[in-house]
Amino acid sequence: MTESVMSQIRDAALKAEDIIESHMAHQRISKPGAQSCIMSPSDLQEVIEELDSAMDKLQNIVEHESDGMRNSSFSDAVSSTPDPTSKNTVVGLDEDLIKLKDRLTSLENKLQKNSQLAVTLYQSLTGERYLVVLDDMWSTKAWDDVRMFFPDNNNRSRIMLTTRESNVANYVDSSSQYHHQMHLLNKFESWNLLHQKVFGEDSCPPEFEKIGRSIASDCGGLPLAIHVIGGLLSEAKGRRDSWSMLLLM
């Protein structure tokens, strides 16, 4: 296959990727106040059609080249020994095309599913009174990306979110009126939580308590850390050496 055809294939593949980026950029320009680049169903359909067009172009390039090769004279095809170092030889083209098609199809399906999910969520909540809990909101951008999908029905609907970032909490509610600051556990609370995770209602064997309290203290008062460590210790309840090893880590 000639370098010219390979160049056309690369151009077609890049065109498919550019379709998505150009639509995103157009939406930003035409709707400067929008908080997200999620496409509307009509915009998404246009992207899908352009992707199909790019895929058709790619397929036509390959079929055209294949037809040209089939139309070559039989003598030309067999009279010379193939040069293994030829720059025009491409191995595994069919496999590469399948991978490219799968990649484009996956991107198309992902966009379609995200858009459909957003529309379905908004429609299902419209007119309803709802309480939505968003766990572990990690950035202000993440909040901007989802906030528009929760309609303001003026019926005392609420969105509750958890975050480890104070700037996210202040961004969502600058008044701080509804903020609830979680405190770190003290040593007593940390040990009680670890004890409950490992032993439940059973008592802790005396030979494990000192090590256990030290491990709980090393978790820095973070409930999640204690919960994870407790899960590990519960699998080694009868092995003091395993507890000691964990303490030294």
N, C-alpha and C positions, 0 to 999 in steps of 0.2 A: 504494500500500500504506500502511495506516495506521501511525501512530507506535506504536500498541499492538502490532501484529503485529511490527514491527521490534524492539520491546522484547523480545517473546517469543523472537525469533530470537537476539538477543544473549544472552538468559538461557540458551537451550539450548546455545549455543556455550561460554559460560562454565562451564556445568554439566559439559560434557565435559572441560574442563581441570581443574575442581575434583575430578573423579573420581580423576585420577592423584594429585593432591596429598593428597587425603584418605586414600588407600590408603597412601601413603608415611608420612604422619603416624601412622596407625593401627599400622603395622608398628613404627615407632620406640617407640610407647607400649607395645605388647604384647610387644615383644622388646627391652627396654632394653639388653641386653648385645650385641646384634647389631652387627657392624662395617660393615654395608652395607644398602642399601635395595633390593637386587635382589630381585624378587618370585619366589615359588615358582610352579610351573606352575599350581597351583589358584588362587592369588591373581590371577595374570595372566589366567586364564580369566574370573574374575569381573569384572575390569576391562574386558576385551574385551566381555563381555555388557552392561555398563553403558554402554560407548561406543556399542554398537549401539543401545541403547535411546535414548540421547541423539540419535543420528543419525535414528532413526525419528521422534522427537518433532519434530525440526527439519523433516523432510520433511513430516510431517502438517500443521505450521503453514503451510508454503508451499502445499501442495495444498488445504487448507481455504480459504485466501485466494483461490486461483485459482478454485476452484469458486464462491465467492461472486461473483467478478467475472463468471464465465460466466453465472450465473443472473440477473444484472441484465438489465432489459429492454433490447431492442435500441434503443429510442428514447432511453433514458437514455445509452446508449453513444455515440450519434452526434449527439444533438441539441445538444450544447454543444461549443464549441471548447476543446481542452485548454489549461490554463494552464501555460505553460512554467516558471513560478516556483512551482508548487504544491509544498507541503512533503510531500505524500503520494506524490510520484513517485519511484520508485527505478529507476535505470538500471543494467543489467548485473547483475541479481540472480542469474540463472542462473550467470553466470561466478563470482560471489562464492561461491555455494554449492559449486561445483566446487572452488574453492580451499580452502574450509573443510573439505570432505570429504577432499581430498587431505592437508591438514595433520593431520587427526585420524587418517587411515589411516596416514600416515607415522609418527606418534607411536606408534600401536599396534604397527606392524611393528617399530619400533626397540626397544620394550620387549620384544617377543616374541623378537627375535633375540638381544638381550643376555641374557635369561633362559635361553634355550635353549643359548646358547654356554657360559654359566656351568655349567649342569647337565651338559652334554656333557663339558666339561673335567674336572669333578670325577669323573664316572663313569669316564672313560677312564683317569684316574690312580689311581683306587682299586685297591689291591692291587698296584700296579706300583712298581718302583723307577725314579725319574726324576731328571733334572737339567734344571731350567728356568732360562733366562737372561732376565732382565728388564732391558732397556737403558733408561737415562735415566729412572729413577724420580724424579719432580720434587717430590713432596711426601709427607708422612706419610699424608695422607688417601688418596692414590692407592694406597699400600701397604695401608691398611686395607680399601680397596674390593676388592682382589683376593686378599688372603692366604687368605681362607676357602675359596677354590676349589682350594687345593692340599692334599689330605688328608695327614695324618701317618700314614704306613703303618708307622712304626717299623722301617724297613728301610734307613736311611742315605740316603734321598732328600735331595736338596739343591736349594736355590733360590739362584742367584747373581744379584745385581743391580748395576747401575752407577748412580751418581748424582753430580751436581756439588754436592750439598748435604750438608755434614757432619752436620747435624741429622737428615737422613733415615737416613744410615748408622748413627748412634748409636741412633735409634729402633728400627730393625730389629734391631740387635744391640748392646745396651748394653755388653756386655763388651769390645767392640772386638777380640776375639780373632781374628776372621777378616777384619778390615779390611785392605785393601791400598791405601795412599795413593799415587796416581800423582804423580810429580814433574814439574815443568815442564822442558822441554828447555833445555839450555844453547845458546849461540850455535853451537857446533860441531855439535851434534845437529840443531839447527833448520836449518842450512844443508844438512846431509847429506840430511835428509828432503825439503827443497824441491828440491834437486838431483835426487834420485831421482824425485820426482813430475813434474818438468818434462822432464828429459833421460834418465831411465832409466839405462841402462848407458853412454850416450854422455857425452863430456866437455862441460863448459860452456865456450862461447867466452869468451876472456879479457875481452872488452868487456862481457859480461853479469855477470861474477862479482861485481864490487864492488857493483853495484846489487842483485844477487840476495841477497848476504849482508846488505845493509841491510834489504831487504824481509823476509827471514827473521827478523832480529833484532826488527823492529817487530811481529812476530806474538806477541811476549810469551811464547814457549815453549809455546804451545798447539798441539798436533798437529793438531786439527781446523781451526784457522785456517790453518795452513801448508798443509794438504791442499786447502782451498778456494782459497787464493791460488795454489797451484801449478797447479790446474786452469785458472785464468784465464791464468796466464803461459804454460802449455803451448800455448795457442792463439795466442800472440804471440811464439813463440820467436825469430823473425827480426826483430822490430821493437823496437829499443832504446828508441825514443821511448815506446812503450806501457809498457815496464817503468818508465821514469822517471816517467811520468804516474801510474802506480799507487803509486809510492813517495811522491809528493807528496800523495796523497789522504788 
